């Protein structure tokens, strides 16, 4: 199955660490060339790109705040020049700033929605034209179990991640006849650098009895990149936190 994406070009946003890093490495292992996007963790992004190069695949790092349309257009042009047109997009970039409903401000709300939801819209819009022309593409949005159960980060985070599921449904329905699949992965509690700064569940709160790993999310991303018959779906990788 992995031959399906051999020599395809993938863009993974927020790929310098955590889930994004694992997905970038897994897509390269499956045969893709990968653009590693980052906003501030340059050394980590370079490490990811170098690891991909060692595996025998092409990779570049592209710095951008993907919530800004001009920056999105800039990196898409760079990727097209250096690697080729983007075939696989993983909208992974996101932030989590814990707030309760008593402490959240309008600025908190706007920042999370812009970074976690608007960015995915902007990047998707930017990569769609060549996908539609070639009638082949894979778009994978990284949501969260918080979209389904509310979570512990706050209303802004839950709403931004739920919005990704709605965005997925729209694009999947519109593009289903054009060879482009659009899906969401909704991770549960995953052990990453970001998760260490968040209000935590204990392992006893997770039905499988442990936190997930970034690699367990990455394996699902590879599946969705390789499979042309799954579209419009939310794949729950959450250790039993939510049943759909």
C-alpha positions in Angstrom: 0.0 0.0 0.0 2.8 2.4 0.8 3.9 2.5 -2.9 0.8 4.7 -3.5 2.7 7.7 -2.0 6.1 6.9 -3.3 7.6 10.2 -4.5 4.5 12.1 -3.6 5.2 15.5 -2.0 3.8 16.1 1.5 3.5 19.2 3.6 3.2 18.7 7.3 2.5 21.8 9.3 3.9 22.1 12.8 6.3 19.3 12.1 9.3 20.1 14.2 8.2 18.0 17.2 5.5 15.8 18.7 2.8 14.4 16.5 3.9 16.5 13.4 7.4 15.2 13.7 6.3 11.6 13.9 3.9 12.1 10.9 6.7 13.7 8.7 9.1 10.8 9.5 6.4 8.2 8.8 5.3 9.7 5.5 9.0 9.7 4.4 9.4 6.1 5.5 6.4 5.3 3.4 8.0 6.9 0.3 7.0 10.6 0.3 9.2 13.7 0.0 8.3 16.0 2.9 8.3 19.7 3.6 8.7 20.3 7.3 6.9 23.4 8.4 7.8 25.1 11.7 7.2 28.5 13.3 10.0 28.9 15.8 11.7 25.5 16.5 14.3 25.8 13.7 16.9 23.3 15.1 14.3 20.7 15.7 12.8 21.2 12.2 16.2 20.8 10.6 16.8 17.6 12.6 13.5 16.2 11.2 14.5 17.2 7.7 18.0 15.7 8.1 16.5 12.4 9.3 14.3 12.3 6.3 17.3 12.9 4.0 19.2 10.1 5.7 16.3 7.8 4.8 16.8 8.6 1.1 14.0 11.0 0.5 14.0 14.7 -0.3 13.0 17.2 2.4 13.1 20.9 3.0 12.2 23.1 6.1 9.8 25.9 5.6 9.4 28.5 8.3 6.0 30.2 8.4 3.1 31.1 10.7 0.4 29.3 8.7 -2.3 31.4 10.2 -1.1 34.2 7.9 -2.2 33.9 4.3 0.8 35.7 2.8 3.2 33.3 4.6 1.2 30.3 3.5 1.4 31.4 -0.1 5.1 32.0 0.2 5.9 28.5 1.5 3.7 26.8 -1.0 5.6 28.5 -3.8 8.9 27.5 -2.1 7.8 23.8 -1.8 6.6 23.7 -5.4 9.9 25.1 -6.6 12.1 22.8 -4.5 10.1 19.6 -4.2 7.1 19.9 -6.6 3.4 20.4 -6.2 1.9 19.3 -2.9 0.0 16.0 -3.0 -0.5 15.3 0.7 -1.3 18.0 3.3 -1.3 17.3 7.0 -2.8 20.2 8.9 -1.2 19.6 12.3 0.0 23.0 13.5 -1.8 24.1 16.6 -1.5 25.5 20.1 -3.2 24.8 23.4 -3.5 27.6 26.0 -5.5 26.3 28.9 -8.3 28.6 30.1 -11.4 28.0 32.1 -14.8 29.6 31.1 -14.2 32.0 34.0 -10.8 33.2 32.8 -10.9 33.0 29.0 -10.8 36.3 27.1 -11.9 37.3 23.6 -8.2 37.5 22.7 -7.7 33.9 23.9 -10.6 32.8 21.8 -9.4 34.5 18.7 -5.9 33.3 19.0 -6.9 29.6 19.3 -9.4 29.8 16.5 -7.0 31.6 14.2 -4.1 29.2 14.8 -6.0 25.9 15.1 -8.8 26.4 12.6 -8.2 29.3 10.2 -4.7 28.1 9.4 -6.0 24.8 8.2 -8.5 26.6 5.9 -5.7 28.8 4.5 -3.3 26.0 3.8 -6.0 23.8 2.3 -7.1 26.5 0.0 -3.5 27.1 -1.1 -2.8 23.5 -2.0 -6.1 22.6 -3.7 -5.6 24.0 -7.2 -2.8 21.5 -8.3 -4.6 18.6 -6.5 -7.8 19.3 -8.4 -5.9 19.7 -11.7 -4.2 16.3 -11.1 -7.3 14.7 -9.6 -5.3 13.3 -6.7 -4.8 14.5 -3.2 -4.9 13.7 0.4 -5.8 16.2 3.2 -5.5 15.1 6.8 -6.6 17.4 9.6 -5.4 16.8 13.2 -8.2 17.4 15.6 -8.6 16.1 19.1 -10.9 14.1 21.4 -11.6 17.5 22.9 -13.8 18.2 19.9 -16.1 15.3 21.0 -16.0 15.4 24.8 -15.0 19.0 25.6 -11.6 18.1 27.1 -9.7 19.9 29.8 -8.0 22.8 27.9 -10.9 25.1 27.5 -13.9 26.1 25.3 -11.6 27.8 22.7 -9.6 24.7 22.1 -12.6 22.4 22.0 -14.4 24.7 19.5 -11.3 25.0 17.3 -10.8 21.2 17.1 -14.5 20.6 16.5 -14.4 23.2 13.7 -11.7 21.0 11.9 -14.2 18.1 11.8 -16.8 20.4 10.1 -14.2 21.7 7.7 -13.3 18.1 6.9 -16.9 17.2 6.1 -17.3 20.2 3.8 -14.2 19.6 1.7 -14.7 15.8 1.6 -18.2 16.2 0.2 -17.1 18.8 -2.4 -14.0 16.9 -3.6 -15.1 13.3 -3.4 -15.5 13.1 -7.2 -12.1 14.6 -7.9 -9.8 12.0 -6.4 -9.1 14.0 -3.3 -9.8 12.5 0.1 -10.2 14.6 3.3 -10.2 13.1 6.7 -9.6 14.0 10.4 -7.6 12.2 13.0 -8.8 12.9 16.6 -6.1 11.9 19.0 -6.7 11.3 22.7 -4.1 12.0 25.3 -0.7 11.7 23.6 2.6 12.0 25.4 4.3 15.1 23.8 6.2 18.2 24.9 3.0 20.2 24.5 0.9 17.8 26.6 3.3 18.2 29.5 2.2 21.8 30.0 -1.6 21.0 30.0 -4.0 19.9 32.6 -3.5 16.2 32.7 -5.6 13.1 32.9 -4.1 10.3 34.8 -3.4 7.0 33.1 -6.2 5.5 35.1 -8.6 7.9 33.3 -7.7 6.4 30.0 -9.5 3.0 29.3 -6.4 1.4 27.8 -4.4 2.4 30.8 -1.7 4.6 29.2 -1.1 7.7 27.1 -0.7 7.3 23.3 2.5 7.9 21.4 3.0 10.3 18.4 3.9 7.2 16.3 0.5 5.7 16.9 -1.1 8.8 15.3 1.5 8.8 12.5 0.6 5.3 11.5 -3.0 6.4 10.9 -1.8 9.4 8.9 0.1 7.0 6.6 -3.0 4.8 6.2 -5.1 7.8 5.2 -2.5 9.1 2.8 -2.3 5.7 1.1 -6.1 4.9 1.1 -8.3 6.4 -1.6 -11.5 5.0 -0.3 -11.7 6.6 3.1 -13.0 10.2 3.0 -15.0 12.5 5.3 -14.2 10.4 8.3 -12.9 11.2 11.8 -10.5 8.5 12.9 -10.5 8.3 16.7 -7.1 7.3 18.2 -7.9 7.9 21.8 -7.3 4.8 23.9 -11.0 4.4 24.4 -11.8 7.9 25.7 -14.6 8.3 23.2 -16.6 5.8 21.1 -18.1 6.9 17.8 
